[in-house]
């Protein structure tokens, strides 16, 4: 059920993420962004329907970010998000990543994995690579979290 994303999944991944973005719960992503980063994504596929997505984005030689965790509405609380995050953490470990971080509106979900709230200024590579381009910068209301693996 969990598998690496394929290029043919890109539009469904975008629809899933952007459905949360429209509700103000995630940042929107373009189709080109997803295609460029398709190798970072895993999906939860049930009978050829994408019910969830999650990405692991390397930021530095020992640092990676969990991104774009989204589960189709109506399928929440069934363990799909947990399985995808566990898969991304496994990939991070295989890559030799020491620290995984994320920005979220759902800190309780990520605390279950061992993530802890941190100050955003402890993530300078994230701020300079992505945050400067964000429409919410410098008034980001997401919660930064980090975990050593």
Secondary structure, 3 states (H helix, E strand, C coil): CEEECCHHHHHHHHHHHHHHHHCCCCCCCCHHHHHHCHHHEEEEEECCEEEEEEEEEEEECCEEEEEEEEECCCCCCCCHHHHHHHHHHHHHHHHCCCEEEEEECCHHHHHCCCCEECCHHHCHHHHHHCHHHCCCCCCCCCEEEEEEC
